[in-house]
Amino acid sequence: MISFNKGMNACRESVEHVNSMLKSRFAFINFDKKLKLLESPVSSIVLCTILLTNCYTCLEGSQVGEYFDMREPQLEQYLKL
């Protein structure tokens, strides 16, 4: 179990980077303070911020992509225009 946790640390860190990227670009999605279930369309807001962040990443790149040595797709390819 210890070796599994050590192996997953890098993946967990990359997910945390994505979450912090979303929160830094879209401060209003600070879940514990602003969005409340049944009072706002939480899932729609989160999905829109993810889509916009992915578009931004296609244009500007990201540390997560660099870490995994991956190239971002072109925006037109991502949106299939």
N, C-alpha and C positions, 0 to 999 in steps of 0.2 A: 504494500500500500504506500509506503514511503517513497519508493522509486516512481510509482505512478504519479504521486503528487508533485515530485520534482520535475518529472517530464511535462506535466501540465502547466507548470508555472509560466512558461513562455507564452503559451496560448492564452492563459488567463490574463496576463499582462497586456497582450494585444487587444483583448476585448475591453479591458479597462481603458486603454488608450482611445478606443472608438467611443466609449461612453463619455469620456471627458471631452473629446472632440465635439460631440453633439451638444453637450452642455455649454461649452465655451462659445460655439457659434449661435446657439439658440437658447439664451438664458432662461426663457420662459418655460422650458421643459424641466425645470428643477422639480422633479416629481413630488417630493415630499412637502413642498410648500405651495405650489401653484395649482397643479392639476389634481382634481379630485374625481374619482370614479362616480359615475351617475350624475355629475354636475357639469362635466365638460366632455367633449369627444376625444378622450385621451388617445385611443388607438389611432384615430385619423391624424391627430397632431403628430404623434411619434412617427407614423409612417411617412408623413410629408417631410419631416425633418431628416429622416434617413434618406429619402429620395434626393432632397436638396444637397445633403452632405455628400452623397455618392456622385452627384453631378459636379460639385466643387472638387472632389477628389480626382475625377476624370480630367479636369482642367489643370489642377495644381499639383497633383500627386499627394502622397502622405507618408508619414513615418512608418506606418504599419506595412505598406507596400514595400518600402525600402528594407524593412527588417526581414520580410519573407522573400526579398529579391524578386518581386513581381512588378510587371508593368501594368499601369492602368489602361483600360480601353479608351478609345476616343469617345468623346461625348455622344457623337452621332451613332456610334456602334452600341454604346450602352443604352441609349434611348431607342435604338433601331429606327432611326429616321431615314 
